[in-house]
Amino acid sequence: MRFPIITFFIALSCVFNVVMAQQSFKFAHVTDTHVGGATGEEDLRRTVKDLNTLKDIDFVILSGDITEFGADHELKLAKRILDSLQLPWYVIPGNHDGNWSENGANTFRTVFGGETFFFKHKGYAFIGTNSGPNMRMSPGQIPRENLVWMDSIFAANPDNQLPLIYINHYPQDSSLNNWFDALKRVKTRNVQLALCGHGHANKLYDWEGIPGVMGRSNLRANKAVGGYNIVTIANGKASYQERNPGVGMQEKSWVVVPLFNHHYENETVNYPRPSYAVNAKYADQVKVNWTFEDASDIGAGLAVYKNSVITSNTAGDIFALDLKTGKKLWAFRTGGKVYSTPAVWKGIVVAGSSDHAIYAVDARNGKLLWKIQTEKAVLGSPLLHNGVAFIGGSDGKFRALDIKTGAVKWSFDQVKGFVSTLPTYYLGNVIFGSWSNGFYALNVNTGKLSWEWNNGQANRMFSAAACNPVGVNNRVFVVAPDRFMTALDAKTGAVIWREKKDTIRVRESMGLAADHKLVYVKTMDGDLLGVSVAGNSMDVTWKSKLKLPYELTPSAITSNGKLVFVPSHSGLLSGVDAKTGAVVWQYKISNGMVNPVALNGRNTVIASTMDGKIVSLQF
């Protein structure tokens, strides 16, 4: 009888240890504070003051959209407010902290110490990740480097039975381009609950079997005060109660979620995933020469130079791959995320970085040639012309630099907002937009303002700042998030025509036809159109048979004369016949946004996606 008694006590001890390991506790879930918006600062101060009166809260989780625009001053203000919180707190960014960020989503991690978190508390593990999209309008995306980080965290913490609570700003569904990559990882653990913000409402979800809870925004909206949630973990349940600063707690929990091990290792349900069937469909028309996968996001285009292709990533690298094999040749590490598309002139690679600098490196080996310090991040891409690099920054300045020496030839210091795009050279001017509804034409020799245009919008989100302007036929063409297409006189900046059509919802993607007769535009409804460069109105004279789903990608459209290359926000690159508009081929690289492509000869295109993939395609 001795062995059964011993077995009984061992089992009882295990139960006791499990109960002791998972103790009851409370935490606050605060989200979507939007500091920098109308009432964001005051609402957050009220919440912090209210939290400091509570005695039974262990910590606070802030699940993104901490600021309105991700600006340096907004982030620093939010940090000062949160520093007065007398509780431990953990924070991740949301799309507002990265998409319109003057600092390239770099200041968030320098101000808050990171953009992810992992900790254990009273028998539970908590893991939080960033979500983007950073600097480019598209569906959300958990950065590639965050997924790699998750792998490292789980490897360093092998106990996959420890209950896990996962936090991201977005709902874990197709709101994110790569929701399945995150769910696949957390399902290797004992994930029992996931939390999010983004939707500004209290709501219960089921994310492929994982219970999900969206918390309300901290903003007051049309009420007298804002609010947040108190989460109680006890007796195998998570109970959510809304609390309003200065008013108190709502009496009843608005949702109670059972917490238990779902044993996802035994899961048999096949959930929807992005389809790559299109690659087989066009296998005879387009073939893969090579592929490369980075450990970080890639938010820039590419440059082809001799036997290499050069790009950059959010780890801070400017790097080169072998044009024939895709093998990495060299990498130069900057001090911040890089969204600037490198450009090459006579063996010199130029790019900006969010670390407040512009760099020139040797195209052969990546060695530093010169570095120019700036006052803020440099997110714009360089335009190289006659030995001069023209590039915009976030410090209100647009610079012309001698490519050989880095010497500043001139600097225009009246830019409103920040620059994140590639300028256009046309008729002696360098032309670009900024994220404060500014639009400028500067004399390339002197830097003096030739003309300035404003689209009349008060909201900076409508700025013509993400498109590459097209200069042709003595005109400059622009598209913007206000859904207007505009033709400006290239010499004076006067509006020749400006139109918005409900049936043609342009946004930020455009390009010039090889014969200079059409300006290609991609609509939000997935249509590819050709607008006459000579018309007195928005005269659509060419329409492709391409039909994409709802589409937001602000990536330039490119043509080699025979084909038109159209990026999308879901990893699909389309080759369209420039004469007939027929779809010649399509290739799905990933489910992430496609960046501006680079052509190599008549039958090869190099393309990258935001989630760190690069592919060489032959057609």
NUDRENTOR-826511 format. One line per field, with one value per residue (C-alpha): x, y, z; residue in one letter; chain. Coordinates in Angstrom, 2 decimals. Example, Ala and Ser with C-alpha at 12.3 -4.5 7.8 and 13.67 -1.06 7.14 Angstrom:
// residues 2
u <- [12.30:13.67]
v <- [-4.50:-1.06]
w <- [7.80:7.14]
code <- [a:s]
unit <- [A:A]
This chain:
// residues 619
u <- [0.00:3.01:3.45:-0.18:0.08:3.30:1.67:-1.32:0.87:2.90:-0.31:-1.66:1.63:1.43:-2.11:-1.05:1.93:-0.26:-2.75:0.04:1.74:-1.36:-2.36:-5.17:-4.26:-5.53:-4.05:-5.21:-5.59:-5.22:-5.18:-5.49:-4.53:-3.64:-1.55:-1.29:-4.92:-7.67:-8.09:-5.45:-3.09:-5.77:-7.50:-4.25:-3.38:-6.78:-6.28:-2.80:-4.12:-6.99:-4.72:-2.51:-5.49:-5.97:-4.32:-5.06:-3.63:-0.35:0.62:-0.65:-0.55:-0.79:-1.62:-0.70:-1.68:-0.03:0.24:-1.66:1.20:4.24:6.00:9.00:7.28:4.14:6.14:8.19:5.06:3.35:6.44:6.50:2.86:3.35:6.44:4.14:2.36:3.08:2.65:4.82:3.72:4.40:3.84:3.78:3.22:0.18:-0.28:-0.61:2.78:4.47:2.57:2.92:6.08:8.58:11.24:10.71:9.16:12.59:11.88:9.29:11.91:14.44:11.90:10.17:13.15:11.71:8.67:8.07:7.83:7.93:7.48:6.11:3.68:2.03:2.01:1.38:3.62:2.82:4.25:3.61:4.66:4.62:2.22:2.95:2.44:5.55:5.84:3.73:-0.06:-1.18:-2.85:-1.05:1.98:3.90:7.49:9.65:12.20:9.45:8.63:12.31:12.37:9.37:11.25:14.21:12.01:10.29:13.62:14.97:11.81:11.17:8.22:5.44:2.86:3.13:-0.13:0.48:-1.37:-0.51:-0.83:-0.81:-2.44:-4.45:-7.07:-5.33:-7.10:-6.77:-6.48:-2.83:-1.02:0.77:-1.66:-1.07:2.67:1.99:-0.78:1.39:4.04:1.82:-0.04:3.14:2.60:-0.27:-1.83:-5.10:-5.96:-5.01:-5.58:-5.72:-6.82:-7.27:-11.05:-11.83:-14.52:-14.94:-15.39:-14.93:-13.30:-12.37:-9.04:-8.76:-9.71:-7.82:-10.14:-9.45:-10.49:-10.39:-10.31:-12.03:-10.03:-8.88:-10.28:-13.48:-14.93:-18.38:-18.50:-17.41:-14.46:-12.57:-12.00:-10.01:-10.44:-9.53:-8.78:-9.12:-7.37:-8.86:-10.34:-9.46:-11.18:-10.33:-13.00:-13.14:-14.68:-14.65:-13.45:-13.97:-11.53:-13.21:-16.44:-15.54:-15.87:-18.86:-20.56:-20.65:-18.00:-18.83:-17.07:-15.70:-13.31:-12.53:-8.78:-7.56:-5.13:-6.66:-4.05:-3.52:-1.05:-4.12:-5.89:-7.45:-9.19:-7.77:-8.09:-8.01:-4.55:-3.33:-3.28:-0.20:-2.04:-1.41:2.28:1.40:-1.06:1.63:4.56:5.20:5.31:7.46:10.19:12.14:15.88:16.51:14.93:16.34:14.72:15.96:15.57:13.99:11.35:12.26:10.44:12.52:12.95:16.05:18.90:20.67:24.35:26.68:26.52:24.61:21.22:21.25:18.52:17.98:16.05:14.60:17.52:19.40:21.33:22.19:23.13:23.92:23.02:24.64:22.48:22.82:22.50:20.86:23.73:24.48:27.68:28.01:26.04:26.64:24.86:23.45:22.07:18.37:15.71:16.24:13.28:15.35:15.83:19.58:20.78:24.15:26.39:29.86:30.23:28.91:25.74:23.71:20.86:19.34:18.64:16.30:19.42:19.60:22.19:22.81:25.40:27.58:29.17:31.31:29.17:31.91:32.21:29.86:32.65:31.73:32.84:31.16:28.37:26.32:24.62:21.10:18.81:16.18:15.56:16.12:13.33:13.37:15.10:17.94:17.58:21.00:21.56:24.82:26.91:24.51:22.25:18.92:17.24:14.60:14.61:12.36:14.09:12.30:15.24:15.81:19.49:21.67:24.93:28.04:28.06:31.85:32.48:29.18:29.59:26.30:25.82:22.60:19.86:16.22:14.95:11.28:9.78:6.52:6.41:8.75:9.74:9.46:9.44:11.69:11.84:11.40:13.75:11.98:12.82:15.54:13.56:13.56:9.94:8.54:5.75:5.86:3.66:2.11:0.39:3.47:4.51:7.64:9.66:13.23:15.84:18.41:21.33:20.46:17.84:15.62:11.88:10.58:7.01:4.93:1.51:-0.94:-3.84:-6.04:-6.44:-6.16:-5.54:-1.94:-2.95:-4.16:-0.71:0.70:3.77:3.91:3.67:6.59:5.46:5.49:6.92:5.95:4.54:5.40:3.21:3.64:1.09:0.23:-2.10:-2.81:-4.94:-7.61:-8.37:-7.70:-5.45:-3.87:-2.01:0.19:2.03:5.65:6.99:4.59:2.82:-0.57:-3.36:-4.20:-6.82:-7.69:-10.33:-11.85:-14.16:-16.17:-15.54:-11.78:-10.48:-6.78:-4.52:-0.70:0.50:1.46:4.10:4.99:4.52:7.70:6.41:5.52:1.93:0.22:0.44:-0.41:-2.53:-3.73:-7.06:-8.17:-10.61:-7.73:-7.93:-4.89:-5.62:-3.73:-4.46:-3.54:-0.64:-2.15:-5.78:-7.47:-9.14:-8.63:-8.90:-8.62:-7.54:-6.25:-7.54:-5.95:-7.83:-6.05:-8.44:-6.97:-8.93:-9.24:-5.75:-3.68:-0.01:1.88:4.51:5.45:4.30:7.13:7.22:9.86:7.75:6.47:5.09:3.73:4.76:2.14:2.89:0.13:-0.31:-0.67:2.61:1.30:3.32:1.54:3.04:0.52:0.78:1.47:-0.50:-3.54:-3.82:-4.00:-2.47:0.59:1.71:1.39:3.63:2.83:6.03:4.52:1.47:3.28:3.30:5.42:7.94:8.91:10.60:13.88:14.35:17.39:17.55:14.53:13.33:14.20:12.60:13.79:11.09:10.97:8.18:7.79:8.17:11.78:11.59:13.42:12.93:14.45:11.87:12.54:9.76]
v <- [0.00:2.28:3.10:4.21:6.55:8.06:8.44:10.17:12.69:13.39:14.08:16.25:18.18:18.78:20.14:22.34:23.69:24.48:26.33:28.23:29.02:30.60:33.15:35.66:39.19:42.28:44.47:47.45:47.31:50.81:51.33:53.85:56.90:58.97:61.60:64.50:64.20:66.53:65.13:62.39:64.10:65.11:61.74:59.88:62.17:61.43:57.70:57.76:59.80:57.36:54.31:55.80:55.68:51.93:49.62:46.20:46.56:44.79:46.41:48.21:47.08:49.69:48.02:50.61:53.84:55.65:58.76:60.30:60.56:58.93:62.31:62.82:65.38:63.21:60.16:62.11:63.71:60.32:58.93:61.82:61.22:57.48:57.99:59.43:56.08:54.40:50.91:48.82:49.31:47.61:49.19:48.31:50.58:50.69:51.77:55.46:55.29:54.07:54.82:58.63:58.68:61.46:59.32:56.14:54.35:54.59:57.02:54.72:52.14:54.76:56.59:53.51:51.18:48.76:47.87:44.42:42.99:39.65:39.02:36.45:37.20:34.91:31.84:33.54:34.76:37.92:38.66:41.79:42.62:45.61:45.65:48.43:49.25:51.38:54.31:52.71:52.54:48.93:46.35:45.91:43.69:42.23:43.12:40.28:41.09:40.76:37.25:36.33:37.82:35.69:32.60:33.57:34.28:30.91:29.15:30.78:29.87:26.21:25.63:25.48:24.63:27.98:29.86:32.64:35.89:37.53:41.26:43.07:46.29:44.64:41.91:38.67:38.17:39.40:42.96:41.89:40.68:38.01:37.18:33.46:33.77:35.11:32.61:29.72:30.74:31.35:28.11:26.20:27.42:27.26:30.50:31.13:34.73:37.49:41.23:44.09:47.66:49.41:49.22:51.66:49.36:46.63:43.45:39.69:37.72:34.18:34.20:30.70:29.21:31.72:33.91:37.53:40.72:44.21:47.04:50.39:53.49:55.63:58.66:60.25:60.58:62.08:61.33:63.44:61.20:58.37:54.89:51.70:48.16:46.35:42.67:40.18:36.83:34.43:30.95:30.07:33.13:36.58:39.14:42.52:45.56:49.04:51.87:55.58:57.99:60.04:58.07:54.55:50.95:49.59:47.15:44.09:42.50:43.04:39.79:36.77:34.51:30.98:30.37:26.86:24.87:24.52:21.93:23.45:20.66:18.46:21.00:19.58:22.68:24.07:27.84:30.04:31.03:33.18:31.22:30.94:29.11:32.02:31.03:27.69:29.34:31.51:29.11:29.11:32.91:33.82:31.90:32.45:32.98:33.21:34.23:35.84:36.20:38.82:38.71:42.19:44.12:45.76:49.05:50.39:49.78:48.40:49.62:47.47:48.28:46.14:42.64:43.53:44.62:47.02:47.75:48.45:47.13:48.05:46.47:49.53:47.82:49.02:45.77:44.18:40.83:39.10:39.87:36.34:34.24:36.41:35.70:38.53:40.32:42.93:44.93:48.30:48.88:52.32:53.31:53.31:51.77:52.49:53.20:55.13:53.38:53.38:54.94:54.40:56.76:55.72:53.10:55.26:54.17:56.92:56.40:58.06:56.50:57.18:57.61:61.26:60.76:60.38:57.80:57.05:53.60:51.83:49.72:47.09:46.31:48.51:50.47:53.93:56.78:59.69:60.50:63.68:64.30:65.76:67.09:64.39:61.13:60.91:58.81:60.21:58.37:60.07:61.25:61.25:63.72:64.96:63.93:65.44:63.61:65.31:64.03:65.18:64.69:65.09:68.24:70.55:70.47:69.25:68.89:68.72:66.85:66.31:62.54:62.23:64.24:64.62:68.40:70.28:72.23:73.81:73.24:74.33:74.78:75.63:72.16:71.74:68.36:65.54:63.92:60.15:59.75:59.80:63.24:63.73:65.70:67.60:70.72:71.93:71.40:68.72:68.07:66.36:66.37:66.38:65.17:68.52:69.03:70.75:70.24:71.88:72.51:73.59:74.79:71.99:74.40:76.85:75.19:78.24:77.70:77.72:77.18:75.64:74.01:73.03:70.66:72.65:69.82:70.56:66.92:65.97:62.36:63.65:64.93:64.17:62.81:59.08:59.17:59.70:62.72:62.25:65.01:64.92:67.18:70.33:69.03:67.44:64.78:63.93:61.49:61.51:59.91:62.58:60.59:63.54:63.36:66.71:68.05:71.07:73.40:72.28:75.84:77.68:75.06:76.36:73.76:72.67:70.24:68.53:65.81:63.35:60.64:58.14:55.53:56.19:56.29:57.02:57.12:57.09:54.70:56.04:55.78:56.96:54.92:54.21:56.22:59.15:59.24:57.92:58.31:54.99:55.10:52.28:52.78:51.70:49.36:47.49:48.94:49.96:52.94:55.11:58.85:60.97:63.36:65.87:66.08:69.07:66.75:63.32:61.60:57.82:56.55:53.11:50.51:47.26:44.02:43.65:43.57:43.52:43.46:46.63:48.09:50.64:50.08:53.35:51.75:53.28:51.60:50.78:49.89:48.61:49.52:46.01:45.29:47.39:46.12:46.66:46.06:45.23:45.24:41.45:40.32:40.02:41.49:41.71:42.03:43.71:44.10:47.79:47.76:45.62:45.85:42.06:40.34:38.51:37.03:37.36:36.14:36.09:36.70:36.68:38.19:41.46:44.73:44.86:47.70:49.59:47.14:47.34:46.23:44.29:44.15:43.38:40.23:40.35:42.22:42.30:42.81:42.92:42.77:44.51:41.21:40.84:38.76:39.54:37.66:37.80:36.96:36.15:36.53]
w <- [0.00:0.35:-3.36:-3.96:-0.95:-2.31:-5.73:-4.11:-2.31:-5.48:-7.42:-4.61:-4.56:-8.34:-8.04:-5.11:-7.11:-10.13:-7.95:-6.21:-9.53:-11.02:-8.42:-8.71:-9.76:-11.56:-14.27:-16.30:-20.07:-21.53:-25.27:-28.11:-26.06:-29.16:-27.37:-29.80:-30.82:-29.59:-26.05:-25.92:-23.50:-21.00:-21.17:-20.50:-17.58:-16.05:-16.47:-14.90:-11.98:-11.58:-11.71:-9.02:-6.63:-7.07:-4.55:-6.00:-9.55:-10.28:-13.58:-16.70:-20.33:-23.10:-26.41:-29.02:-30.74:-27.86:-30.05:-32.93:-35.44:-33.83:-33.75:-31.50:-29.28:-28.96:-27.92:-25.40:-23.95:-23.62:-21.89:-19.39:-18.54:-18.13:-16.01:-13.32:-13.16:-9.83:-11.25:-13.57:-17.16:-20.49:-23.89:-27.60:-30.62:-32.89:-36.49:-35.56:-33.86:-37.06:-40.24:-40.16:-38.07:-38.77:-37.11:-39.10:-36.12:-34.50:-31.66:-30.07:-29.19:-28.06:-25.86:-24.44:-24.53:-27.05:-29.15:-27.63:-24.14:-22.37:-18.67:-16.24:-13.44:-10.91:-13.10:-16.45:-19.26:-21.20:-24.65:-26.72:-30.28:-32.63:-35.56:-38.07:-40.86:-40.49:-42.90:-45.64:-45.81:-45.95:-43.73:-40.43:-40.17:-37.28:-38.20:-39.38:-36.66:-34.01:-35.24:-35.08:-31.57:-30.55:-31.68:-29.53:-26.49:-26.75:-27.26:-24.11:-22.17:-23.04:-20.68:-23.27:-20.62:-18.86:-19.55:-22.10:-22.79:-26.13:-26.83:-30.17:-31.30:-34.09:-34.01:-34.93:-38.23:-41.81:-40.45:-40.31:-43.42:-41.38:-38.57:-39.20:-38.53:-35.04:-34.27:-35.42:-32.92:-29.89:-30.55:-29.85:-26.29:-23.82:-25.09:-23.26:-24.14:-26.60:-26.16:-28.66:-29.25:-32.60:-32.87:-30.00:-28.61:-26.02:-28.00:-27.69:-30.52:-31.47:-33.31:-34.72:-31.39:-29.24:-27.14:-28.03:-26.28:-27.78:-25.27:-25.68:-26.51:-23.61:-25.46:-24.20:-27.75:-27.25:-23.52:-20.57:-19.73:-21.34:-19.99:-19.80:-18.53:-15.34:-16.00:-13.13:-13.50:-10.96:-10.71:-14.30:-15.74:-17.11:-16.23:-17.95:-16.24:-17.75:-15.52:-16.14:-14.43:-11.71:-12.11:-11.07:-12.13:-13.99:-11.68:-13.92:-16.04:-19.71:-20.61:-18.74:-20.64:-19.39:-19.23:-19.94:-22.04:-25.50:-26.56:-29.98:-30.70:-31.28:-33.49:-36.67:-38.06:-41.31:-41.12:-44.24:-45.42:-48.32:-51.57:-53.76:-56.56:-58.90:-59.02:-60.56:-62.94:-64.51:-64.08:-67.84:-68.02:-65.01:-63.22:-60.02:-60.41:-56.66:-53.37:-50.24:-46.81:-44.37:-40.59:-40.62:-42.50:-45.79:-46.36:-49.24:-52.95:-54.66:-56.84:-59.42:-59.88:-61.99:-60.48:-57.31:-56.07:-53.13:-50.59:-46.88:-43.88:-40.50:-38.67:-39.92:-42.71:-46.18:-47.90:-51.25:-52.80:-55.75:-58.78:-60.15:-57.00:-54.30:-51.92:-49.48:-50.46:-47.72:-45.17:-43.55:-40.23:-39.44:-36.05:-36.94:-39.14:-42.85:-45.15:-47.68:-51.05:-51.78:-55.03:-56.72:-58.74:-59.94:-57.23:-54.40:-52.57:-50.88:-48.39:-45.34:-41.94:-39.06:-36.89:-38.06:-40.77:-44.50:-45.55:-48.55:-48.77:-51.33:-53.68:-53.85:-50.15:-48.09:-46.43:-45.19:-47.44:-45.68:-43.25:-42.87:-39.53:-39.61:-36.91:-37.30:-39.16:-42.91:-44.40:-47.93:-50.77:-52.65:-56.24:-57.92:-60.78:-62.28:-59.28:-56.73:-54.26:-53.52:-50.37:-47.89:-44.13:-41.10:-39.86:-42.26:-44.65:-48.19:-49.08:-52.17:-51.44:-53.50:-53.96:-53.91:-50.74:-48.94:-48.98:-48.74:-51.99:-50.75:-48.19:-48.37:-44.80:-45.28:-45.70:-43.79:-42.10:-43.12:-46.40:-46.91:-50.68:-53.74:-55.40:-59.13:-61.39:-64.16:-66.19:-63.86:-60.66:-58.00:-56.99:-53.88:-51.29:-47.49:-44.65:-43.85:-47.20:-48.59:-52.22:-53.61:-56.76:-56.00:-58.48:-58.73:-58.94:-56.18:-53.98:-54.28:-54.31:-57.88:-56.77:-53.99:-54.08:-51.35:-51.89:-49.50:-47.00:-43.28:-42.29:-42.91:-43.60:-47.00:-47.98:-51.42:-49.67:-50.44:-54.24:-56.59:-58.68:-62.45:-64.66:-68.33:-71.08:-69.07:-66.24:-62.85:-61.89:-58.29:-56.50:-52.76:-50.03:-50.56:-53.77:-56.04:-59.07:-59.94:-62.96:-62.21:-64.58:-64.25:-64.54:-62.24:-60.08:-61.23:-61.27:-64.81:-63.61:-60.35:-60.18:-57.78:-59.08:-57.07:-59.75:-59.90:-56.34:-56.83:-53.81:-53.85:-56.58:-59.98:-62.71:-66.21:-69.36:-71.33:-74.31:-72.00:-73.25:-70.12:-66.39:-64.80:-61.65:-59.42:-57.69:-54.25:-56.04:-57.68:-61.19:-63.26:-65.48:-67.93:-67.82:-70.84:-70.22:-72.66:-71.56:-69.97:-67.49:-65.95:-69.30:-68.88:-72.30:-71.27:-68.83:-67.84:-67.42:-64.06:-61.13:-57.66:-54.39:-52.29:-52.54:-50.58:-51.44:-52.07:-54.32:-57.66:-60.87:-63.29:-66.99:-69.40:-72.42:-72.97:-69.51:-66.65:-63.20:-60.51:-56.79:-54.32:-50.55:-50.36:-51.89:-55.45:-58.32:-61.68:-65.16:-67.47:-71.25:-71.90:-75.17:-74.48:-70.71:-70.45:-67.46:-68.79:-65.48:-61.72:-58.92:-55.21:-53.23:-49.74:-48.08:-47.30:-49.18:-52.36:-52.45:-55.63:-57.99:-59.91:-63.50:-64.70:-68.46:-70.62:-68.91:-65.19:-62.32:-58.69:-56.06:-52.28:-49.73:-46.38:-44.53:-45.65:-48.81:-52.06:-55.31:-58.78:-61.44:-65.08:-67.63]
code <- [m:r:f:p:i:i:t:f:f:i:a:l:s:c:v:f:n:v:v:m:a:q:q:s:f:k:f:a:h:v:t:d:t:h:v:g:g:a:t:g:e:e:d:l:r:r:t:v:k:d:l:n:t:l:k:d:i:d:f:v:i:l:s:g:d:i:t:e:f:g:a:d:h:e:l:k:l:a:k:r:i:l:d:s:l:q:l:p:w:y:v:i:p:g:n:h:d:g:n:w:s:e:n:g:a:n:t:f:r:t:v:f:g:g:e:t:f:f:f:k:h:k:g:y:a:f:i:g:t:n:s:g:p:n:m:r:m:s:p:g:q:i:p:r:e:n:l:v:w:m:d:s:i:f:a:a:n:p:d:n:q:l:p:l:i:y:i:n:h:y:p:q:d:s:s:l:n:n:w:f:d:a:l:k:r:v:k:t:r:n:v:q:l:a:l:c:g:h:g:h:a:n:k:l:y:d:w:e:g:i:p:g:v:m:g:r:s:n:l:r:a:n:k:a:v:g:g:y:n:i:v:t:i:a:n:g:k:a:s:y:q:e:r:n:p:g:v:g:m:q:e:k:s:w:v:v:v:p:l:f:n:h:h:y:e:n:e:t:v:n:y:p:r:p:s:y:a:v:n:a:k:y:a:d:q:v:k:v:n:w:t:f:e:d:a:s:d:i:g:a:g:l:a:v:y:k:n:s:v:i:t:s:n:t:a:g:d:i:f:a:l:d:l:k:t:g:k:k:l:w:a:f:r:t:g:g:k:v:y:s:t:p:a:v:w:k:g:i:v:v:a:g:s:s:d:h:a:i:y:a:v:d:a:r:n:g:k:l:l:w:k:i:q:t:e:k:a:v:l:g:s:p:l:l:h:n:g:v:a:f:i:g:g:s:d:g:k:f:r:a:l:d:i:k:t:g:a:v:k:w:s:f:d:q:v:k:g:f:v:s:t:l:p:t:y:y:l:g:n:v:i:f:g:s:w:s:n:g:f:y:a:l:n:v:n:t:g:k:l:s:w:e:w:n:n:g:q:a:n:r:m:f:s:a:a:a:c:n:p:v:g:v:n:n:r:v:f:v:v:a:p:d:r:f:m:t:a:l:d:a:k:t:g:a:v:i:w:r:e:k:k:d:t:i:r:v:r:e:s:m:g:l:a:a:d:h:k:l:v:y:v:k:t:m:d:g:d:l:l:g:v:s:v:a:g:n:s:m:d:v:t:w:k:s:k:l:k:l:p:y:e:l:t:p:s:a:i:t:s:n:g:k:l:v:f:v:p:s:h:s:g:l:l:s:g:v:d:a:k:t:g:a:v:v:w:q:y:k:i:s:n:g:m:v:n:p:v:a:l:n:g:r:n:t:v:i:a:s:t:m:d:g:k:i:v:s:l:q:f]
unit <- [A:A:A:A:A:A:A:A:A:A:A:A:A:A:A:A:A:A:A:A:A:A:A:A:A:A:A:A:A:A:A:A:A:A:A:A:A:A:A:A:A:A:A:A:A:A:A:A:A:A:A:A:A:A:A:A:A:A:A:A:A:A:A:A:A:A:A:A:A:A:A:A:A:A:A:A:A:A:A:A:A:A:A:A:A:A:A:A:A:A:A:A:A:A:A:A:A:A:A:A:A:A:A:A:A:A:A:A:A:A:A:A:A:A:A:A:A:A:A:A:A:A:A:A:A:A:A:A:A:A:A:A:A:A:A:A:A:A:A:A:A:A:A:A:A:A:A:A:A:A:A:A:A:A:A:A:A:A:A:A:A:A:A:A:A:A:A:A:A:A:A:A:A:A:A:A:A:A:A:A:A:A:A:A:A:A:A:A:A:A:A:A:A:A:A:A:A:A:A:A:A:A:A:A:A:A:A:A:A:A:A:A:A:A:A:A:A:A:A:A:A:A:A:A:A:A:A:A:A:A:A:A:A:A:A:A:A:A:A:A:A:A:A:A:A:A:A:A:A:A:A:A:A:A:A:A:A:A:A:A:A:A:A:A:A:A:A:A:A:A:A:A:A:A:A:A:A:A:A:A:A:A:A:A:A:A:A:A:A:A:A:A:A:A:A:A:A:A:A:A:A:A:A:A:A:A:A:A:A:A:A:A:A:A:A:A:A:A:A:A:A:A:A:A:A:A:A:A:A:A:A:A:A:A:A:A:A:A:A:A:A:A:A:A:A:A:A:A:A:A:A:A:A:A:A:A:A:A:A:A:A:A:A:A:A:A:A:A:A:A:A:A:A:A:A:A:A:A:A:A:A:A:A:A:A:A:A:A:A:A:A:A:A:A:A:A:A:A:A:A:A:A:A:A:A:A:A:A:A:A:A:A:A:A:A:A:A:A:A:A:A:A:A:A:A:A:A:A:A:A:A:A:A:A:A:A:A:A:A:A:A:A:A:A:A:A:A:A:A:A:A:A:A:A:A:A:A:A:A:A:A:A:A:A:A:A:A:A:A:A:A:A:A:A:A:A:A:A:A:A:A:A:A:A:A:A:A:A:A:A:A:A:A:A:A:A:A:A:A:A:A:A:A:A:A:A:A:A:A:A:A:A:A:A:A:A:A:A:A:A:A:A:A:A:A:A:A:A:A:A:A:A:A:A:A:A:A:A:A:A:A:A:A:A:A:A:A:A:A:A:A:A:A:A:A:A:A:A:A:A:A:A:A:A:A:A:A:A:A:A:A:A:A:A:A:A:A:A:A:A:A:A:A:A:A:A:A:A:A:A:A:A:A:A:A:A:A:A:A:A:A:A:A:A:A:A:A:A:A:A:A:A:A:A:A:A:A:A:A]
